[in-house]
């Protein structure tokens, strides 16, 4: 491959010199071959857009130019346009002399499209005619990797290595796969073999650096990364890896210098802006970090991890009245409007809530969120939002139309609520402590991340922030990574948590996956596993929201007795918790409800059960109903707990089939940990459908193997 690349480079150089001597002649004598050579040179520089344009120009001169069709398919593949790549490969197959090369490319494009069986047929067809074709074996190995079978992929690469003992891709792929399997000594042997035969190639040193960093040998990793950039001075991926390695060593000033060097070469490198801002924050330069993140997001507004890092820095370093907050909140307000136009209510709500987390005093976002509460029929919560708006935003001198409208609405709502349960029982629901579940979120840190350093910490904190505003849950995030289960269990149990989750993440430039195992903090037994994989825009936010929903869907709905009057109880559960008339509960002594020994749900002994409770009347935050005691004596006290057993069969009509601004972010399970509401069950089914629709899962391992030339 290198021989042909050098041959093409010499051809391009000769043509360039000829053009310098006789520029006019070169313009007149432009041919399909000369255009092909120009396009190929652009392709080698990874200028795929220019290469595509020039290949198409060459094909206008010669529509049967098989090599041009093939390389056009390669360029579109590199840009992620896999459907088009398959079309170009099919056309190339009509005219190309190297049919196996074309078919192997088509197979790879089919894999990327999720058409695994078709891809397998293509590769097997190549091997049927050419049993020693190595590239077809590489394609089948990639299929094995997508299927999660590392051992099968390893065998494929070994078969390829038997046919070409020095094959660079086979050696490097084996090193990556065996490293993923935890066989570090074997992986190191393959890397050393690749270095022995291909020591002049930067890519070999780059992957050697990555694998050394993954093993925790940062000094060796740094040495190999520096070798890669010495061999190829414009090798940005190696500079990026080197900066990650320096960051892992705490050499933040050097990281900043290296990021500025990369930015000087290409200002659009969002990962350089991200790592520079992160290093500035580590050095305590909060304002510089904010400026750097802001600049990076102006270049790439959809770098979600960088936006999370920015917003966490805002929370840590700025006071609530800082006027800059409104500018940072505009992004989420604008996105909320987009989702509204697309009738995506959950995403719209999420964006308004994010805007308010960035700028709690933002009148636009606050009013929009209040309007959503009104739309969903939560008038008490709507009234609280209007009061907040009136106290913090409105001009007392000259009232706006919105202010007049809000004040009129406040007056009307207060009049209507004179007869509600809060006034009847003389209780202010706003001051109720409704927290019932304490969760811990912990993470294990990968030795090196190829895109976002400290991504695990940033994402874990973002997951915690997503639970803010849910009164029934309190979430804690450990600032530092844990070594493993034992440390996380100890921290959760001694911290009084009910459950704890250990998160791991993987990301590529086009995909994001979050894997979490949820455990009981009392027993340390596994409760459930959550696996989320998303591609496209908003993939990180969607993954986090799916994680939150998966956790809430197994948390039982539980409340507390506020008052007891002659067999009528007032409890701190209401419409905002998904409650409806006829909901049935067990009443249990305070502090006696425990997480199940294993699996979802809760446990409480028969002797701690005081009776049953059925809701008769529901307000937004509180409900009253009939208490039936167990036994002769009534030992019920304020503060004893109620745990949902069953909702009435017709509860969906009262609650709303699609959820709303409040109930789709609340615990939604019965005492067995099963979805109690129609909305929760529907959300679970929708999430399963979305998971099934997800494309074939791409991982950093697969991405790195695909990128080996």
ZIKABEL-V999428 format. One line per field, one symbol per residue. ss: DSSP state (H for helix, E for strand, - for the rest). phi: phi as a letter, one per 40 degrees, with the letter a starting at -180 (. if undefined). burial: + if it has 24 or more other ideal C-beta (glycine too) atoms within 12 Angstrom, else -. A space follows every 50 residues. Layout:
ss->???
phi->???
burial->???
//
This chain:
ss->-HHHHHHHHHHHHHHHHHHHH-HHHHHH---HHHHHHHHHHHHH---HHH HHHHHHHHHHH----HHHHHHHHHHHHH---HHHHHHHHHHHHHH---HH HHHHHHHHHHHH---HHHHHHHHHHHHHH----HHHHHHHHHHHHH---H HHHHHHHHHHHHH----HHHHHHHHHHHHH---HHHHHHHHHHHHHH--- -HHHHHHHHHHHHHH--HHHHHHHHHHHHHH----HHHHHHHHHHHHH-- -HHHHHHHHHHHHHH----HHHHHHHHHHHHH---HHHHHHHHHHHHHH- ---HHHHHHHHHHHHHH------HHHHHHHHHHHHHHHHHH---HHHHHH HHHHHHHH----HHHHHHHHHHHHH---HHHHHHHHHHHHHH-------- HHHHHHHHHHHHHHHHHHH-HHHHH---HHH-----EEEEEEE------- ----HHHHHHHHHHHHH-----EEEEE-------HHHHHHHHHH----EE EEEEEEE---EEEEEEEEEE-----EEEEEEEEEE---HHHHHHHHHHHH HH---E-EEEEEEEE--EEEE---HHH------EEEEE-----EE----- -EE--HHHEEEEEEEEEE----EEEEEEE-----------EEEEEE---- HHHHH-------HHH---E-----E--HHHHHHHHHHHHHHHH------H HHHHHH---
phi->.cdccccccccccccccccccbccccccccbccccccccccccccgcccc cccccccccccacbcdcccccccccccccgccdcccccccccccbccbcc cccccdcccccccgcccccccccccccccbdccccccccccccccccgcc cccdcccccccccacbcccccccccccccccgcccccccccccccccbcc bccccccccccccccgcccccccccccccccbcbccdccccccccccccg cccccccccccccccacccccccccccccccccgcccccccccccccccb cbcccccccccccdccbbcccdccdccccddcccccccccccfbcdcccd ccccdcccbdccccccccccccccdcgccccccccccccccbbccccbcc dccccccccdcccccccccccccccfbbcccccbcbbbbbbbabccdabc bbcfdcccccccccccccgbdcbbbbbccbcccicdcccccccccgccba bbbbbbabcbaabbbbbbbcccbgcccabbbbbbbgcgcccccccccdcc cccbcccbbbccabbfgbbbbcbadccgcbcgcbbcbbddgbcbcddagc gbbaccccccibabcbabbcbbabacbbcbgcccbcbchcbbbcbacccc ccccchcbgacbccbbdabcccgbdcbccccccccccccccccccdcbbd ccccccccc
burial->-------+---+--+----------------+-+++++++++++---+-- ++-++++++-----++++++++++++++++-+-+++-++++++--+--++ +++++++++++++--+-+++-++-+++-----++++++++++++++---+ --++-++++++-----++++++++++++++-----+++-++++++--+-- +++++++++++++++-++-+++-++++++-----+++++++++++++++- -+-+++-++++++-----++++++++++++++---+-+++-++++++--+ --+++++++++++++-++------++-++++++-++--+------+++++ ++++++++++++++++++++++++-+-+++++++++++++--++------ --+--+--++--+---+--+++--+-+-+--+-+-+++++++++++++++ +++++++++++++++++-++++++++++--++-----++-+++---++++ ++++++++++++++++++++++-+-+++-++++++--+++++++++++++ ++++++++++++++---++++++++++++++++++++++---++++---+ ++++----+++++++-+++++++++++--------+---++++++++--- +--+++--+++++++++++++-++++++++++++-++--+---+++++++ +++++++++
//
